Amino acid sequence: MISVKANKHPVYMWIRGAALVLAALFILVSLAPYLLPFKQLEGDRYEQAYTNSFFETIDELELHFRLWSGEEAERGNIFLLHGLGASTFSWRHVAPYFEAKGYRVIAADLPGFGLSERKAGIDHSASARAEKMWELLNYIAPQEQWHLVGHSMGGATVTAMTMLEPEKTASLTMVAGAVRHFEPNFISFLLKYPPLSRWFKYMSSNVLVREERVERFLQSAYGRRPEHNEVIGYYQPLTIRGTETTYLDMVDSAAAPLPGDLSELQLPVLLLWGEEDSWVPIEDGLRLEGKIEGSRLVRFADQGHCPMETAPELFNQALESFLSGLH
């Protein structure tokens, strides 16, 4: 009997080798995040509280807010909402200024940010956040109207708040407002695979939550090197247990559209923008000004993404001028 050994075709061998490599990579990616040392975030929300901090449970989620109140708050109520990775700390130069001018001022931390509670499965869409913020304000002062001010990501939330409760909104101010519609992407689909979501949490807590990393982000946002107290003000809340879960849930839920159309806004709208903003460029402000009838865009020369922190005098003057013109 004659035996003939078949020659393997080179293409077949290449495909077989590639398949084995991919299988090995898949196993490695699936197992590695469970084997790597996971940095546990140990920050405590209550230990980081301010002298004017309050905590209130809204829909089984504890939210943190700070209150600055003039003796009678005769000039009205201002609500301040931060951007991505930030907290009430962002408004340290703004809130005391307007308290001294006779306003009641509230600054809140969005769910999963600042000193607000972290939980898995939070809906981070602008509409869901807006509903929670209104519930909070209705608890604090149920019969009041509010001047809503939101920075970056918070700009989308206060815009959604305006659309949901226009009769309770005295005015709307967006500071470098990230008011865009982002479609859910392939990454959000991939992160539904548990090992990949574990990888995401690992990168968030082990790589991103570092002082030097926060300093780089702030330098980009500020357009200048941040001071040490500024870095610490942003870094400390990020160390709170569960922060990595917040960012994972954001990828999945933050892309939902606003509950209305910008062109239908019928109230005073102010847009405040740094001309050198590399995060949400001035072109976005121009687009919003063109879409929202009667809105006013104020541009800060030589300023980046956070003018309320890097040019507080100019920022406060612009916002005060706008609010004063409404009385």
C-alpha positions, 0 to 999 in steps of 0.5 A, a space after each residue: 500500500 502506497 501512502 501519499 502525504 498531502 502538502 498543506 497549501 500556504 494560504 491554509 497554513 497562514 489562516 490556521 496560524 492566524 486563527 490560533 493567534 487570535 484565539 490566544 489573544 482572545 483568551 488573554 484579553 478575557 483572562 488578564 483583567 481578572 488576574 491584574 492587580 486592581 487599584 481600589 479607589 478609597 476616597 470617602 464622599 463624606 470626608 471630602 464634604 465642604 462646610 456648606 455641603 448637603 446630601 439628599 436622596 433622590 430616587 434612591 440615589 444620594 446627591 451632593 449639593 452646596 448652598 450659598 445663600 444671600 440674606 434674602 436672595 432677593 435677586 433670584 436663584 442660580 443653579 450651577 452644574 459642572 462638566 465631565 470629570 469635575 464637581 462643585 469645585 469648578 464654581 469656587 470663584 463664581 458662587 461666592 461672587 453671586 451670593 454677595 450680589 444677593 442671589 441664592 446659589 446652588 451648585 450640585 454634583 451630577 450622579 456619579 461625580 463629585 461627592 454624589 453617590 456612585 452606583 452601577 447602571 445609572 442613566 447618564 443621558 442629559 434627560 435623565 440627569 435633568 429629571 434628577 436635578 429638577 427633583 433636587 431643586 424642587 426639594 430645595 425650593 419648590 416654588 422658585 424659578 432658576 437661572 440655569 448655568 452649565 459647563 461643558 457636559 453640564 451645558 447639555 443637562 441644563 439645556 435638557 432641564 430648560 426643555 423639561 420645565 421651561 416655566 421654572 427656568 428664568 434663563 439658560 447659560 451654557 459655558 462651552 456647552 457640549 450640546 451635541 448628539 452622539 450616536 451609540 458607537 461600537 465601543 459601547 457594544 464591545 463593553 457589554 462583554 464582561 472582560 472588556 468592561 473589566 478592562 475599562 474599569 481597570 484602565 479608569 482606576 489604575 491609569 486615569 485616576 492619577 494626579 499627573 494625569 489630572 494635571 495634564 487634562 487640566 493643562 489642556 482644558 485651562 490652556 495653562 499649567 494648573 496650580 497644585 490646589 487646582 489639581 487636588 480639587 479635581 483629583 480627590 473626588 475621582 478617588 471615591 469608590 465607584 468612579 470607574 463604574 460611572 465612566 463605564 455607564 456613561 459610554 453606554 447611556 450618555 449619547 441619548 438625544 435632548 428631549 426637545 429642539 434647540 430652535 424651540 427655546 423661548 427664553 433668554 440664553 447666554 453662551 460663554 466661550 473661550 476662543 482658544 477652547 480645544 475641547 469644545 471649540 468656539 465653532 460650537 458656540 457659533 453654531 448654537 448662537 445661529 440655532 437659538 433665536 435671540 441667544 447671545 454669545 460672549 467670547 473670552 480672548 486667550 481663554 480655554 475650556 474653563 473661563 469661570 476658573 481661568 478668568 473669573 473676573 471677566 466671567 462673573 462680569 459677563 454673567 452678571 451683566 446678562 442676569 441684571 438685564 433680565 430684571 
